[in-house]
Amino acid sequence: MNKTSGNLVILITFLLLQYVIVTVFLMLNYDGGNLLHPHANHFILDRNYLSDLGRSITFNGQKNNLYFLYTLTLGLVGIATILFTAVLSKSILLKHRFLPVFFGWIAGIGYIGIALTPVNQNLQAHIIFGKLAFLGFFVASILISVLMNRKKYSGIFKLISVLNFLLFFYLLLMFFGPHSSDGIQALQIKTIAQKSMVYLQIFLSVLILVRLQTIKS
C-alpha cells in the first residue's frame, strides 16, 4: 500500500473512532431524559438512543448545549463511510467498483442527514436518513463481498460477512421491529440494538482497514 493510501486509511480510522470517543463523552454529560422518563438526569443505555445526544431540545424541555458535537461527530462518520467504501473498492475489486462506491455515497449522505436533522426537529426526515444510512452501507458491503476475490482476501471477506450478517438483522429490526413507544421492552430492544450495531459496525470497519493495510504493505 502506497503512502497516500496508507494515510487515507489512518484518516478514515480516526474519523470512525472519534465517534466512539465523542459519544461516550456526550453520554457522560447528558441529563436530558428519555422517551419514558423525560426527567431522568443521566443517559440510560437501554432507554436512550444515540440520537438523543443530538437533540437540540431534550425530553425535559432544556436546551442541549452540546448537540452540535453530535452533529459534527456523526457528519464525520458520514465522510468516513464514503471514503471507506471508495478505498476498499479500489483496493480489492477489479471491476464494477462504482457500484459499492455509489451506495457508499448514499450511506454517507444518510449519516450526514441524520446529523443535520435532530430528532426533535424533524423526526420523519431523521428516520428516512437513518434507513438510507444503514441500508446503503449494507448494500455497499454486500456488493463488495460478492465482487471481491475471496481467496486472495479471505480475512477481509470473513470480517465483511460478519458485518453483513449483523446489518441484515438490524435492518429487519429497524423495518419490522417494535416501535419505541410500544413499551419499555420495545424501547430497550431498539436502543440496545442501535448502539450495539453502530459500535460494532465502526470496530469491524476499522478491523477491515487494518487487515487491508497489512495485506497491502
N, C-alpha and C positions, 0 to 999 in steps of 0.2 A: 504494500500500500504506500503510495507516494506521500510526501509531506503534507500537501494540500488536503488530500483525502483524510489523512490522519488527524489533522487539525479540525476538520469538519466533524469527524466522529467525536472528538473531545468536546466541541461546541454543542453538538446535539445531546451528548450525555449530560453536560452541565444544564442545558435547558430543561431536560427531563427531571433531573434530580433536584433542581431548585424548587420545583413544585412541591415535592415532599417536605422539604425544609420549611418553606414558607407556609404551607397549610398547617403543619404541626405548630408553628409559631402562632398562627391565627387561631387555632383551636384553643391554645393555652390562654389566649387573651379574649376569647369570645364570651359574652354574657347576655346574648340576645334571645335566649329561649328557643323553643321548638314548636312544632305543629300542635302537639298535645299539651305541652307545658310552656306557654308563652313567657312565663316569668322565671323560668329556670335561669340560674346565674352562671352556668358554665356549659360548655359543649359536651353533649352526651353522645357517645359513639353509636349507640343503637336508637337514637332519637333524632339526631341531626344529619342532614345531608351536607356534603361538601359545599353545595351551592348556597347553603345558609351563610357561609363565610363571606359570600359575595353580595348579600342583601345590603342595599343602601339604607333601608329602614328595617330593623329587626322585628321579631314577633312581638316584642314588648313595646313597640312603638318608638324606640330610641334610634337616633341616627348612628349608623355604623361608620365610625371614622376610619376604619382600616379596610373598608371594602375595596378601595382602589388597588390594594395589594393583591387581592384575589383576582381582580380583573387583569392586572399585569402578569401575574404568575401563570394563569391559565392561557392568556394570549401567547405567552412564550412557548407553552406546550403546543399550541396550535402551529406555531412556526416550526418547532422541533419535529412535529408529526409530518409536515410537508417535506422537510429535509431528510427525515428518517426513511421514508418510502423512496425518495429520489436516490439517496446514497445506496440503499440496499438493492434497488432495482438495477442501478448502474453497475454494481459490483458483482452480482450473481446471476443476472439474467442476460441472455444473448439476444433475445427477440421479444417483441411486444412489451417493451419497457414502459411505454406510455400508458398502458392500462392501469397498473398499480399506482403509478405516479398521479394519474388523473383522480383516482379515488382517494389517494393520499391528500390531494388538494381539497377534496370535499370534506374529508375528516378534519383537516387543519382549519378550514373555514368554519366548520361546525364548532370546534373548540373556541375559536376566536369569537364566534357568535354567542356562545354560552357566556363568555366573559363580558361581552358588551350588553347583554340583556339580563340584568339582575332579576331573579325570580319574582321579586316583589313588584317589579315594574311592568314586566311583560311575560307572564307565565307561559302563554301559548308559544311565543317565539323561542323562549328558553327551552321548552320541551322539544320543539322541532329541531333546533340546533343540536340538542343533546342526541337525538336519534340520528341526525346526519353524521355527527362525530363518530359515534360507535359503529354505526352501520358502514360508513365509508371506510373506516380503519379495518373493519372485519373483511370487507370485500377486497381491499388492497392486500391484506395479509393472505387471504385465500389465493388470490391470483399469483402472488409471489411464490407460495408453496407449490402451486401447480406448474408454474413455468420454470422453476429453478432446477438445476442439476442436483438431484437428491443424493447421488453417490458422492459427488465432489464436496458438497456442503451438507453432509449428513447431520452434523452437530447443530447447525443453524436450522435445518429442516425440523429436527425434533423440538427445538425451542419454539419455532413458529407454529408447529402442530399443537403444542400445549396452549399457546396463546389463542389460536383459533378455537380450540375446544372451550376455553373459558369465555371468550367473546360470544360464542354461539349461545351458551346457556344464559349469559347475562342479557343478550338481546331477547331471548324468549321471555325472561322475567320482565324486561322493560316493556315489551309489546303486549304480553298476555298475562303478566303477573297481577297481583292485587294492587289496588290503589292505596296510597299512603293514608288516606282518610278513612279507610275501612276499619281501622282499629290499631291498637298498639302492636300486635303481632305483625300486621302488614307493614307498618312503619319500620319495625325492627328488621324485617326481612329485606326491605328495599334499601334502607340506609347502610346496613352491614354489607349487602351485596355490592352496592355502589362503591363504597370505599375500598373493599377488597379488590374489585375489578380494576379500578383506576390505578391503585398502587401496584398490583400485580402486572398490569399492562406496562407500567413505567419500568419496573425492575426487569421484566422479561425483554423489553426493548433494549435496555442497557446491556443485558447479557448477550443479546444477539449482536450488538455493536462490538462488544469486547471480543466475542468469538470471531466476528468478521475481521477485526483488526489483527487478531492473532494469525488467522489464515493468510491474510494478505501481506503481512510483514516479512 
